[in-house]
Every structure is written in C-alpha cells, then in structure tokens.
Amino acid sequence: MVNEDDQQPDGKRADDKRADIERRLGEVARQQHELVEQLQQGQQYFQRLARSVWRVQEDERRKLARELHDGIGQNLTAMMHLISQALAALPPDAQHAQSGLEKTRALAATTLEETRALSRLLRPQILDDLGLDPALRWLARTFGEQHRLEIRLALAQPLPLLDSDRSTLIFRVVQEALTNVARHAQARRVEIELQPHAGNLRLRVQDDGRGCDMRNALASGSHGQSSGIGGMRDRVRLFSGQFEIRSQPGSGFCVDIEFPMPAQPGRV
C-alpha cells in the first residue's frame, strides 16, 4: 500500500503541515484569549463584590456613628442638664448630695466626650456633611494636636469632584497612614499632598520619622503582624489604584497612591 503523503510533492506536504500548525496555534491563541477574558471578568466581579462589602461596612459605621452622636450623645447631654438643675435646687446645707451630683455630672461629661470621640473615629460626620477637604483639614488639626505633630496639607484647590466611595477611600488611607506615624515613626512633621496628575488623583503622605527596613515591614504585613499597610493597599486596589511605599532606616516613610478619577461622580 502506498501512503498518500508519500505521493505528494515535498512542497505540498510542507504547506499542509504549516497550515495545520497555524490552525492549532490559532486555536491555542483563541482559547488563551477566552481564558484571559474569563479571568478578567472574574476579577472584575470579585472587585465589585469587595466594593459592595466595603460600602456596607462604611454604611454600618455611619449609622453607628450617628446613633452614638445623636442618640447616646443627646441623652448624656440631657442627663447633664438635669443634674445641673438638681444641683441648683439643692439647699445650701446638702453638701453631701451636692458632691455626689457633681461627680455624676463630671462622669457624664467624660462619657459624653468619649462617645463623641468614638463616633468621630467610626465615621466623622464632617466627611458626609461638608466633604473631603474640610474632613482632611479637621483630621490633620485634631490628630496633630493629639499627637504633637506638625501636619502640613497641600490640597488641590478646588479638589476634583469625587463620589462618596473615593472620598471615603482617601480619608481612610490618610487616617491609617497618620495612625502608623503616631505608632511607629517617632516623627515631628507629616506632609499630606493630594493633587490631580495626568487624569488620575495622587495622594502622598510623608513623614520625617525614623523610617524602617522595607523588607521587614512588608514581611510583617504578609504574616498578619501589621494590618496597616495591607489594609491601605487592599482599599486602593478596590478602585484599580496603584499603591507604593518607600522608606529607609532614618529617612522617614512615604505612602503614595494614585487611582483614576471617574468621568462622572457615582458608584461604579
């Protein structure tokens, strides 16, 4: 029996083999393209899901913060008012009762201040009521006074119009970065810069503290020993942003993030 391939000219056989290889390569390329599309769709789905979870967390923080401020806070204020009325109605010789009521009023005042501080920590009302610029200025002022830090703000004027999600993202990153400065940096000054850059929005938080060894810092975050850096990075990635940290021992610490701004404010 004679093989048909043996009866074909060498050039014909080579062309057939080349065509078969090209067909197979085209099929592999098509399958690879479909796989990449599936992976991208899966990534986008999980990104949207993670954003939804994050929004729910922030909404719960907002509700709890308002309940603390408007509910418990107002009740404590009313209690202090009633105590003051009771003190005013006491006879001059009721010194023991007066002392007890004054202690109670002082305790209520301390509890009220702690409640308001917890409310602001959960979700500062100024962020929802007045926007990102006043919220960042409030955060810098109060944090600087509390931790004896000189905090310099360089904010674009006016700030680009941002939706609630991205405003919250920036506020939380700055809040976490400042918390890390207070805990670890032994710094005196912090610079916070927020400026548009080539269609994106760039945030930089830089201190003049003792810095750190980046390899050890990243390793600690990977092993769950420190959630600050990982938390900031994960939040930024939810919005397709870039996250970078730079530091050397004795040279301070710098957090840089950059993410695309939406064409129109709104949840995406």
Contacts in CASP RR format, 6 or more apart in sequence:
PFRMAT RR
TARGET T0000
AUTHOR 0000-0000-0000
METHOD contacts of the structure
MODEL  1
MVNEDDQQPDGKRADDKRADIERRLGEVARQQHELVEQLQQGQQYFQRLA
RSVWRVQEDERRKLARELHDGIGQNLTAMMHLISQALAALPPDAQHAQSG
LEKTRALAATTLEETRALSRLLRPQILDDLGLDPALRWLARTFGEQHRLE
IRLALAQPLPLLDSDRSTLIFRVVQEALTNVARHAQARRVEIELQPHAGN
LRLRVQDDGRGCDMRNALASGSHGQSSGIGGMRDRVRLFSGQFEIRSQPG
SGFCVDIEFPMPAQPGRV
5 13 0 8 1.000
8 16 0 8 1.000
47 237 0 8 1.000
47 238 0 8 1.000
47 240 0 8 1.000
50 238 0 8 1.000
51 165 0 8 1.000
51 238 0 8 1.000
51 239 0 8 1.000
54 235 0 8 1.000
54 238 0 8 1.000
55 165 0 8 1.000
55 267 0 8 1.000
58 123 0 8 1.000
58 168 0 8 1.000
61 122 0 8 1.000
61 123 0 8 1.000
62 122 0 8 1.000
62 123 0 8 1.000
62 128 0 8 1.000
64 122 0 8 1.000
64 123 0 8 1.000
65 119 0 8 1.000
65 120 0 8 1.000
65 122 0 8 1.000
65 123 0 8 1.000
65 124 0 8 1.000
65 125 0 8 1.000
66 119 0 8 1.000
66 123 0 8 1.000
66 125 0 8 1.000
68 115 0 8 1.000
68 116 0 8 1.000
68 118 0 8 1.000
68 119 0 8 1.000
68 122 0 8 1.000
69 115 0 8 1.000
69 116 0 8 1.000
69 119 0 8 1.000
69 125 0 8 1.000
72 115 0 8 1.000
73 112 0 8 1.000
73 115 0 8 1.000
73 116 0 8 1.000
76 108 0 8 1.000
76 111 0 8 1.000
76 112 0 8 1.000
76 115 0 8 1.000
77 112 0 8 1.000
79 108 0 8 1.000
80 105 0 8 1.000
80 108 0 8 1.000
80 109 0 8 1.000
80 112 0 8 1.000
83 101 0 8 1.000
83 104 0 8 1.000
83 105 0 8 1.000
83 108 0 8 1.000
84 105 0 8 1.000
86 101 0 8 1.000
87 98 0 8 1.000
87 101 0 8 1.000
87 102 0 8 1.000
87 105 0 8 1.000
90 97 0 8 1.000
90 98 0 8 1.000
90 101 0 8 1.000
119 125 0 8 1.000
124 135 0 8 1.000
124 138 0 8 1.000
124 139 0 8 1.000
124 171 0 8 1.000
126 134 0 8 1.000
126 135 0 8 1.000
126 138 0 8 1.000
127 135 0 8 1.000
127 167 0 8 1.000
127 168 0 8 1.000
127 171 0 8 1.000
128 164 0 8 1.000
131 167 0 8 1.000
132 159 0 8 1.000
132 162 0 8 1.000
132 167 0 8 1.000
132 170 0 8 1.000
132 171 0 8 1.000
133 155 0 8 1.000
133 158 0 8 1.000
133 159 0 8 1.000
135 167 0 8 1.000
135 171 0 8 1.000
136 153 0 8 1.000
136 155 0 8 1.000
136 170 0 8 1.000
136 171 0 8 1.000
136 174 0 8 1.000
136 192 0 8 1.000
136 194 0 8 1.000
137 153 0 8 1.000
139 171 0 8 1.000
139 174 0 8 1.000
139 175 0 8 1.000
139 178 0 8 1.000
140 151 0 8 1.000
140 153 0 8 1.000
140 192 0 8 1.000
141 151 0 8 1.000
143 149 0 8 1.000
143 151 0 8 1.000
143 178 0 8 1.000
143 182 0 8 1.000
144 150 0 8 1.000
144 151 0 8 1.000
147 181 0 8 1.000
147 182 0 8 1.000
149 178 0 8 1.000
149 181 0 8 1.000
149 182 0 8 1.000
149 187 0 8 1.000
149 188 0 8 1.000
149 189 0 8 1.000
149 190 0 8 1.000
150 188 0 8 1.000
150 189 0 8 1.000
150 190 0 8 1.000
151 178 0 8 1.000
151 189 0 8 1.000
151 190 0 8 1.000
151 191 0 8 1.000
151 192 0 8 1.000
152 189 0 8 1.000
152 190 0 8 1.000
152 191 0 8 1.000
152 192 0 8 1.000
153 192 0 8 1.000
154 191 0 8 1.000
154 192 0 8 1.000
154 193 0 8 1.000
154 194 0 8 1.000
154 195 0 8 1.000
155 192 0 8 1.000
155 193 0 8 1.000
155 194 0 8 1.000
155 195 0 8 1.000
156 194 0 8 1.000
156 195 0 8 1.000
156 196 0 8 1.000
159 194 0 8 1.000
160 196 0 8 1.000
160 201 0 8 1.000
160 261 0 8 1.000
161 265 0 8 1.000
162 170 0 8 1.000
162 201 0 8 1.000
162 261 0 8 1.000
162 265 0 8 1.000
163 262 0 8 1.000
163 265 0 8 1.000
163 266 0 8 1.000
163 267 0 8 1.000
164 266 0 8 1.000
164 267 0 8 1.000
165 239 0 8 1.000
165 266 0 8 1.000
165 267 0 8 1.000
166 201 0 8 1.000
166 239 0 8 1.000
166 259 0 8 1.000
166 261 0 8 1.000
166 262 0 8 1.000
169 235 0 8 1.000
169 236 0 8 1.000
169 238 0 8 1.000
169 239 0 8 1.000
169 259 0 8 1.000
170 194 0 8 1.000
170 201 0 8 1.000
170 203 0 8 1.000
172 232 0 8 1.000
172 235 0 8 1.000
173 203 0 8 1.000
173 205 0 8 1.000
173 232 0 8 1.000
173 235 0 8 1.000
173 236 0 8 1.000
173 255 0 8 1.000
173 257 0 8 1.000
174 192 0 8 1.000
174 203 0 8 1.000
174 205 0 8 1.000
176 228 0 8 1.000
176 231 0 8 1.000
176 232 0 8 1.000
177 205 0 8 1.000
177 232 0 8 1.000
177 255 0 8 1.000
178 190 0 8 1.000
178 205 0 8 1.000
179 228 0 8 1.000
180 228 0 8 1.000
180 229 0 8 1.000
180 253 0 8 1.000
181 187 0 8 1.000
181 190 0 8 1.000
181 205 0 8 1.000
181 207 0 8 1.000
181 209 0 8 1.000
181 253 0 8 1.000
184 212 0 8 1.000
185 207 0 8 1.000
185 209 0 8 1.000
185 210 0 8 1.000
185 211 0 8 1.000
185 252 0 8 1.000
185 253 0 8 1.000
186 209 0 8 1.000
186 210 0 8 1.000
187 207 0 8 1.000
187 208 0 8 1.000
187 209 0 8 1.000
187 210 0 8 1.000
187 252 0 8 1.000
188 208 0 8 1.000
188 209 0 8 1.000
189 207 0 8 1.000
189 208 0 8 1.000
190 205 0 8 1.000
190 206 0 8 1.000
190 207 0 8 1.000
190 208 0 8 1.000
191 204 0 8 1.000
191 205 0 8 1.000
191 206 0 8 1.000
191 207 0 8 1.000
192 203 0 8 1.000
192 204 0 8 1.000
192 205 0 8 1.000
193 202 0 8 1.000
193 203 0 8 1.000
193 204 0 8 1.000
193 206 0 8 1.000
194 201 0 8 1.000
194 202 0 8 1.000
194 203 0 8 1.000
194 204 0 8 1.000
195 201 0 8 1.000
195 202 0 8 1.000
196 202 0 8 1.000
196 261 0 8 1.000
197 258 0 8 1.000
199 260 0 8 1.000
199 261 0 8 1.000
200 258 0 8 1.000
200 259 0 8 1.000
200 260 0 8 1.000
200 261 0 8 1.000
201 258 0 8 1.000
201 259 0 8 1.000
201 260 0 8 1.000
201 261 0 8 1.000
202 256 0 8 1.000
202 257 0 8 1.000
202 258 0 8 1.000
203 255 0 8 1.000
203 256 0 8 1.000
203 257 0 8 1.000
203 258 0 8 1.000
204 254 0 8 1.000
204 255 0 8 1.000
204 256 0 8 1.000
205 254 0 8 1.000
205 255 0 8 1.000
206 252 0 8 1.000
206 253 0 8 1.000
206 254 0 8 1.000
206 255 0 8 1.000
207 252 0 8 1.000
207 253 0 8 1.000
207 254 0 8 1.000
208 252 0 8 1.000
209 250 0 8 1.000
209 252 0 8 1.000
209 253 0 8 1.000
210 249 0 8 1.000
210 250 0 8 1.000
210 252 0 8 1.000
211 247 0 8 1.000
211 248 0 8 1.000
211 249 0 8 1.000
211 250 0 8 1.000
211 251 0 8 1.000
211 252 0 8 1.000
211 253 0 8 1.000
212 247 0 8 1.000
212 249 0 8 1.000
212 253 0 8 1.000
213 247 0 8 1.000
213 248 0 8 1.000
213 249 0 8 1.000
214 245 0 8 1.000
214 246 0 8 1.000
214 247 0 8 1.000
214 248 0 8 1.000
217 226 0 8 1.000
217 229 0 8 1.000
217 245 0 8 1.000
217 247 0 8 1.000
218 229 0 8 1.000
220 226 0 8 1.000
221 227 0 8 1.000
221 228 0 8 1.000
221 229 0 8 1.000
221 230 0 8 1.000
229 245 0 8 1.000
232 243 0 8 1.000
232 255 0 8 1.000
232 257 0 8 1.000
233 243 0 8 1.000
236 242 0 8 1.000
236 243 0 8 1.000
236 257 0 8 1.000
236 259 0 8 1.000
237 243 0 8 1.000
239 259 0 8 1.000
239 260 0 8 1.000
240 259 0 8 1.000
240 260 0 8 1.000
241 257 0 8 1.000
241 258 0 8 1.000
241 259 0 8 1.000
241 260 0 8 1.000
242 256 0 8 1.000
242 257 0 8 1.000
242 258 0 8 1.000
242 259 0 8 1.000
243 255 0 8 1.000
243 256 0 8 1.000
243 257 0 8 1.000
244 255 0 8 1.000
244 256 0 8 1.000
244 257 0 8 1.000
245 253 0 8 1.000
245 254 0 8 1.000
245 255 0 8 1.000
245 256 0 8 1.000
246 253 0 8 1.000
246 254 0 8 1.000
246 256 0 8 1.000
247 253 0 8 1.000
247 254 0 8 1.000
262 268 0 8 1.000
END
